[in-house]
Amino acid sequence: MDILKTLKELNACFGPSGCEDQIREKIAELARPFADDMYPDVMGNLIVVKRAARTGRRTNTQSELPIALPPEDHPTVPKLMFAAHMDSIGMIVTYIEENGLLRFGMVGVLHPEDLKAIPVRFANGTVGTIGCDADADKPAIDSMFIDIGASSRKEAEKLVQKGDMAVFDTPTRALGNGFVVSPYVDNRAGVIAQLLALESLRKPVFDCYFVFTVQEEVGLRGGKPASFHVDPQYAIVCDTTLTDDAPKSKHMGTSIPGKGAAIKVMDKSVICHPEMVAALKAIADKKRIPWQVDVIQAGGTDGSEMRKNAGGVWTCGVSIGTRYVHSPQEVCSIADIEAAGKLMAAFAETAPNF
């Protein structure tokens, strides 16, 4: 898989929280050749199944994805659920001024200082840029607007309505030394890592459920019903994480981009099972996959909801260190995405000893 090309393809899809139809169809297209089964749940999560080596393939080749009943499971084969959220942060129109400017609210967490003069686009192709009130002392969401070039409310309403969402329209580009700058590395990088793991799996010892979740950015809403549906014994969430390589860092994270897959120990939402952490470290060492520790003091992932399913789920995370998270231009290492995919695949092919 060409990671940069795939990242561009994913970012060409419209996919803010609650509007994941386009991104889900693209992921399904990429996953279909390697899946034994594939279907969305009612919430909109895409569930891709790769069964343990005991069974034959059963590929869903339909171009559309009807909601399906869960496939039959083998009672003696443990289930491993991977989760990477496919939704992005964005903006939602809340008011249209008489002069045609669009006031907006946040879909997920936005940082106002990153937004001024940033290009955006709507699902229907309308484009605009973000401006700020002239008398604002400092950028704040309630003092910002989207300018789509309309000169009146009536003109603007021909293109955009209240409740319409917009996403960043910034480019995806290669940097030096194997790095990439792009909108929505959070969490298209995790999506790609899961696809890499799915593509490379040969003899999984689990029934593997690769779940691409919805509405993570607005409160980890997709991971909980997906975990309840799959009912796994083990779970690994793949997401981006804060880094510790900026000048005068406050050490809110521990990962360094380019140093390998980040094995999560803790964030604000979850303390990972030590047994899972140890197992991932041992597998990474055995397979010579570069790894580092992921501890962050802010933010959370779907792992928080996954681990609390039923009587509890053995849970950990494989993260990708990303600079400038939730900005219009995030930076990560392509090698770290590859390492994350390799580590997840290696875990899926290793019987747990705890």
PLY file of the C-alpha trace (Angstrom):
ply
format ascii 1.0
element vertex 354
property float x
property float y
property float z
element edge 353
property int vertex1
property int vertex2
end_header
0.00 0.00 0.00
1.24 3.47 -0.92
0.60 5.31 2.34
0.81 8.85 0.98
-1.50 8.01 -1.93
-3.98 6.32 0.41
-3.92 9.25 2.81
-4.77 11.59 -0.07
-7.62 9.29 -1.14
-9.05 9.16 2.37
-8.80 12.92 2.84
-10.61 13.49 -0.45
-13.64 11.92 1.24
-15.98 13.99 3.38
-16.10 12.51 6.86
-16.73 14.71 9.90
-18.39 13.11 12.93
-21.91 12.01 12.02
-21.28 12.27 8.25
-18.99 9.31 7.65
-20.74 7.77 4.62
-18.07 8.75 2.04
-15.09 7.76 4.14
-16.76 4.48 5.11
-17.31 3.54 1.46
-13.68 4.31 0.59
-12.37 2.22 3.50
-14.69 -0.63 2.50
-13.31 -0.47 -1.04
-9.74 -0.72 0.28
-10.52 -3.49 2.79
-12.74 -5.68 0.62
-9.98 -7.76 -1.07
-8.66 -8.90 2.31
-11.90 -9.38 4.27
-13.77 -12.59 5.08
-16.84 -10.53 5.92
-17.73 -6.87 6.13
-20.77 -4.89 7.22
-21.79 -1.66 8.98
-23.68 -1.61 12.24
-26.64 0.65 12.99
-24.35 3.33 14.42
-22.40 3.48 11.15
-19.22 1.73 12.29
-17.64 -0.38 9.55
-16.83 -3.88 10.81
-14.34 -5.90 8.76
-13.82 -9.52 9.76
-10.70 -11.62 9.22
-11.20 -15.08 10.66
-8.68 -17.40 12.27
-7.03 -19.81 9.85
-9.52 -22.64 10.55
-12.14 -21.24 8.13
-12.37 -20.30 4.48
-12.84 -16.81 3.18
-16.32 -15.36 2.85
-15.94 -12.03 1.11
-18.71 -9.47 0.82
-18.31 -8.28 -2.76
-21.31 -5.98 -2.85
-20.62 -2.41 -3.92
-22.97 -1.12 -1.27
-22.98 -2.13 2.38
-26.34 -3.31 3.68
-26.65 -3.62 7.44
-26.11 -7.29 8.20
-26.55 -9.59 11.13
-23.26 -10.53 12.77
-21.69 -13.66 11.28
-21.53 -16.86 13.27
-18.56 -17.14 15.59
-16.64 -20.21 16.64
-17.07 -20.64 20.41
-13.48 -21.76 21.05
-11.66 -19.05 19.07
-11.04 -15.78 20.96
-12.05 -12.52 19.34
-9.69 -9.59 18.91
-11.17 -6.19 18.11
-9.10 -3.46 16.51
-10.57 0.05 16.40
-9.53 3.18 14.51
-11.96 6.06 14.22
-12.65 7.24 10.70
-14.43 10.49 11.56
-12.73 13.88 11.62
-13.24 17.12 13.45
-15.07 19.86 11.58
-17.37 22.86 11.74
-21.18 23.09 11.69
-23.10 26.14 10.47
-25.20 27.64 13.26
-26.21 31.03 11.82
-26.06 32.92 8.53
-25.47 36.67 8.80
-27.35 39.19 6.67
-24.11 39.79 4.77
-23.74 36.08 3.91
-21.03 35.13 6.40
-21.51 31.81 8.20
-21.18 31.49 11.96
-20.21 28.01 13.07
-19.79 25.71 16.02
-17.28 22.95 16.70
-17.62 19.31 15.69
-15.02 17.92 18.04
-12.28 20.06 19.53
-10.98 22.97 17.44
-8.19 25.37 18.39
-9.22 28.90 17.29
-5.61 30.09 17.01
-5.08 27.54 14.19
-8.11 28.47 12.11
-7.83 32.01 10.74
-7.58 32.13 6.92
-7.80 28.32 6.67
-9.66 26.96 3.61
-12.68 24.71 4.21
-15.13 22.77 2.07
-18.68 21.48 2.44
-20.07 18.12 1.31
-21.69 19.71 -1.74
-18.38 21.17 -2.94
-18.90 24.71 -1.66
-15.59 26.15 -0.49
-14.70 29.03 1.77
-12.18 30.37 4.22
-12.32 31.17 7.93
-12.23 34.79 9.08
-12.46 36.58 12.40
-14.37 39.65 13.61
-12.26 42.78 13.30
-12.81 43.78 16.94
-11.91 40.39 18.43
-9.04 40.68 20.92
-8.00 37.11 20.23
-9.43 34.30 18.09
-12.43 32.49 19.57
-15.00 30.29 17.89
-17.84 32.74 18.64
-15.92 35.54 16.90
-15.11 33.53 13.77
-17.01 32.91 10.54
-16.76 31.11 7.22
-16.63 33.31 4.13
-18.00 31.53 1.03
-18.07 34.70 -1.09
-21.80 35.33 -0.66
-22.95 38.93 -0.41
-26.24 38.26 1.38
-28.03 35.66 3.49
-30.29 34.80 0.57
-27.29 34.18 -1.67
-25.51 32.12 0.98
-28.58 29.96 1.59
-28.49 28.84 -2.04
-25.22 27.06 -1.20
-25.23 26.29 2.52
-27.88 25.72 5.19
-27.81 25.77 8.98
-26.63 22.37 10.18
-24.32 21.78 7.22
-20.81 20.67 8.16
-17.46 21.73 6.75
-13.96 20.25 6.96
-10.45 21.57 6.41
-9.45 21.81 2.75
-5.69 21.92 3.26
-3.32 19.72 1.19
-1.59 16.42 1.94
2.10 16.51 1.07
5.32 14.60 1.61
7.99 16.25 3.74
11.63 15.26 4.04
12.90 12.22 5.91
9.72 10.18 5.39
7.37 12.61 7.10
3.99 13.80 5.81
1.98 16.96 6.50
-1.78 16.63 6.13
-5.16 17.44 7.60
-6.78 14.61 9.52
-3.73 12.51 10.23
-5.94 12.10 13.31
-7.10 9.52 12.58
-6.63 8.62 8.94
-3.16 7.43 9.99
-4.78 4.90 12.33
-7.18 3.84 9.58
-4.25 3.18 7.24
-2.35 1.26 9.92
-5.36 -1.01 10.42
-5.67 -1.56 6.68
-1.97 -2.46 6.55
-2.48 -4.97 9.36
-5.50 -6.47 7.62
-3.60 -6.71 4.32
-0.59 -8.45 5.85
-2.40 -10.99 8.07
-1.69 -14.57 7.07
-2.44 -16.86 10.01
-4.35 -15.01 12.72
-4.95 -16.99 15.90
-7.98 -14.81 16.68
-11.16 -14.01 14.86
-10.11 -10.44 14.09
-12.61 -7.61 13.86
-11.17 -4.48 12.30
-13.64 -1.78 13.29
-13.55 1.69 11.76
-15.55 3.71 14.23
-17.73 6.80 13.94
-18.18 9.87 16.13
-15.03 9.40 18.20
-14.23 13.11 18.03
-17.49 14.09 19.72
-17.29 11.72 22.67
-16.05 8.20 21.79
-19.59 7.34 20.66
-18.91 4.63 18.07
-16.53 2.42 20.03
-19.00 1.46 22.76
-21.78 -0.06 20.61
-19.17 -1.68 18.36
-17.53 -3.36 21.34
-20.92 -4.47 22.66
-21.73 -5.92 19.24
-18.42 -7.74 18.67
-18.01 -8.75 22.34
-14.24 -9.34 22.08
-11.89 -10.81 24.65
-9.02 -8.56 23.49
-8.98 -5.06 22.03
-6.39 -2.73 20.51
-7.21 0.83 19.54
-5.12 2.62 16.92
-5.11 6.41 17.07
-2.74 9.33 16.98
-1.07 10.65 20.12
0.65 13.78 21.43
4.40 14.15 20.94
7.27 15.39 23.10
9.66 16.87 20.57
8.67 20.55 20.39
11.07 23.17 21.79
10.32 23.88 25.46
7.90 20.96 25.58
5.64 20.71 28.64
5.92 16.90 28.35
2.20 16.26 27.88
3.13 13.21 25.80
6.04 10.80 25.48
6.25 9.82 21.81
8.70 11.12 19.22
7.64 10.97 15.56
9.89 8.63 13.59
10.79 6.47 16.59
8.26 3.72 15.98
4.81 2.56 17.04
3.79 4.02 20.39
2.47 1.38 22.80
-0.10 3.06 24.99
0.22 2.83 28.74
-2.21 5.56 29.79
-4.17 8.59 28.68
-6.92 10.65 30.34
-9.54 8.04 29.47
-7.86 4.70 30.09
-5.10 2.84 31.90
-4.19 -0.05 29.63
-3.88 -3.58 30.96
-0.22 -4.13 31.91
-0.38 -7.64 30.46
-1.36 -6.25 27.06
1.35 -3.60 27.23
3.96 -6.21 28.08
2.76 -8.54 25.32
2.96 -5.82 22.67
6.46 -4.82 23.81
7.65 -8.45 23.69
6.16 -9.02 20.24
7.69 -5.80 18.92
11.10 -6.83 20.23
10.80 -10.34 18.78
9.71 -9.04 15.36
12.20 -6.14 15.46
9.44 -3.57 15.09
10.51 -0.16 16.42
8.41 0.91 19.37
8.18 3.50 22.13
5.94 4.21 25.11
2.78 6.30 24.81
1.68 8.22 27.90
-0.35 11.38 27.44
-1.86 13.73 30.00
-4.74 14.92 27.81
-7.18 13.29 25.40
-8.53 9.78 25.07
-9.47 7.10 22.56
-12.15 4.49 21.85
-10.18 2.16 24.10
-11.87 3.82 27.06
-15.26 2.48 26.01
-14.03 -0.81 24.56
-12.39 -2.01 27.76
-15.60 -1.56 29.80
-17.73 -3.88 27.68
-19.56 -6.67 29.53
-17.19 -8.17 32.12
-14.21 -6.25 30.77
-11.90 -6.55 27.77
-8.10 -6.90 27.74
-7.28 -3.53 26.16
-4.27 -1.60 24.91
-3.40 0.91 22.21
-0.95 1.21 19.35
-0.53 4.92 18.63
1.10 7.12 16.00
2.95 10.18 17.31
1.58 13.28 15.57
2.58 16.92 15.80
-0.01 19.72 15.81
-2.96 17.39 16.51
-6.38 18.90 15.64
-4.80 21.56 13.49
-5.38 21.91 9.73
-1.87 20.56 9.05
-0.69 17.67 11.22
2.69 15.97 10.84
3.62 12.32 11.31
6.11 9.72 10.12
5.11 7.23 7.42
7.45 4.70 9.05
5.47 4.97 12.30
2.24 4.13 10.45
3.96 1.10 8.94
5.30 0.03 12.35
1.84 0.34 13.92
0.35 -1.87 11.20
3.09 -4.48 11.57
2.71 -4.59 15.35
-1.06 -5.07 15.22
-0.71 -7.85 12.66
1.99 -9.54 14.73
-0.21 -9.47 17.82
-3.08 -11.02 15.84
-0.80 -13.92 14.90
0.45 -14.54 18.46
-1.47 -16.56 21.03
-1.79 -14.67 24.35
-0.07 -16.20 27.39
-2.00 -14.43 30.13
0 1
1 2
2 3
3 4
4 5
5 6
6 7
7 8
8 9
9 10
10 11
11 12
12 13
13 14
14 15
15 16
16 17
17 18
18 19
19 20
20 21
21 22
22 23
23 24
24 25
25 26
26 27
27 28
28 29
29 30
30 31
31 32
32 33
33 34
34 35
35 36
36 37
37 38
38 39
39 40
40 41
41 42
42 43
43 44
44 45
45 46
46 47
47 48
48 49
49 50
50 51
51 52
52 53
53 54
54 55
55 56
56 57
57 58
58 59
59 60
60 61
61 62
62 63
63 64
64 65
65 66
66 67
67 68
68 69
69 70
70 71
71 72
72 73
73 74
74 75
75 76
76 77
77 78
78 79
79 80
80 81
81 82
82 83
83 84
84 85
85 86
86 87
87 88
88 89
89 90
90 91
91 92
92 93
93 94
94 95
95 96
96 97
97 98
98 99
99 100
100 101
101 102
102 103
103 104
104 105
105 106
106 107
107 108
108 109
109 110
110 111
111 112
112 113
113 114
114 115
115 116
116 117
117 118
118 119
119 120
120 121
121 122
122 123
123 124
124 125
125 126
126 127
127 128
128 129
129 130
130 131
131 132
132 133
133 134
134 135
135 136
136 137
137 138
138 139
139 140
140 141
141 142
142 143
143 144
144 145
145 146
146 147
147 148
148 149
149 150
150 151
151 152
152 153
153 154
154 155
155 156
156 157
157 158
158 159
159 160
160 161
161 162
162 163
163 164
164 165
165 166
166 167
167 168
168 169
169 170
170 171
171 172
172 173
173 174
174 175
175 176
176 177
177 178
178 179
179 180
180 181
181 182
182 183
183 184
184 185
185 186
186 187
187 188
188 189
189 190
190 191
191 192
192 193
193 194
194 195
195 196
196 197
197 198
198 199
199 200
200 201
201 202
202 203
203 204
204 205
205 206
206 207
207 208
208 209
209 210
210 211
211 212
212 213
213 214
214 215
215 216
216 217
217 218
218 219
219 220
220 221
221 222
222 223
223 224
224 225
225 226
226 227
227 228
228 229
229 230
230 231
231 232
232 233
233 234
234 235
235 236
236 237
237 238
238 239
239 240
240 241
241 242
242 243
243 244
244 245
245 246
246 247
247 248
248 249
249 250
250 251
251 252
252 253
253 254
254 255
255 256
256 257
257 258
258 259
259 260
260 261
261 262
262 263
263 264
264 265
265 266
266 267
267 268
268 269
269 270
270 271
271 272
272 273
273 274
274 275
275 276
276 277
277 278
278 279
279 280
280 281
281 282
282 283
283 284
284 285
285 286
286 287
287 288
288 289
289 290
290 291
291 292
292 293
293 294
294 295
295 296
296 297
297 298
298 299
299 300
300 301
301 302
302 303
303 304
304 305
305 306
306 307
307 308
308 309
309 310
310 311
311 312
312 313
313 314
314 315
315 316
316 317
317 318
318 319
319 320
320 321
321 322
322 323
323 324
324 325
325 326
326 327
327 328
328 329
329 330
330 331
331 332
332 333
333 334
334 335
335 336
336 337
337 338
338 339
339 340
340 341
341 342
342 343
343 344
344 345
345 346
346 347
347 348
348 349
349 350
350 351
351 352
352 353
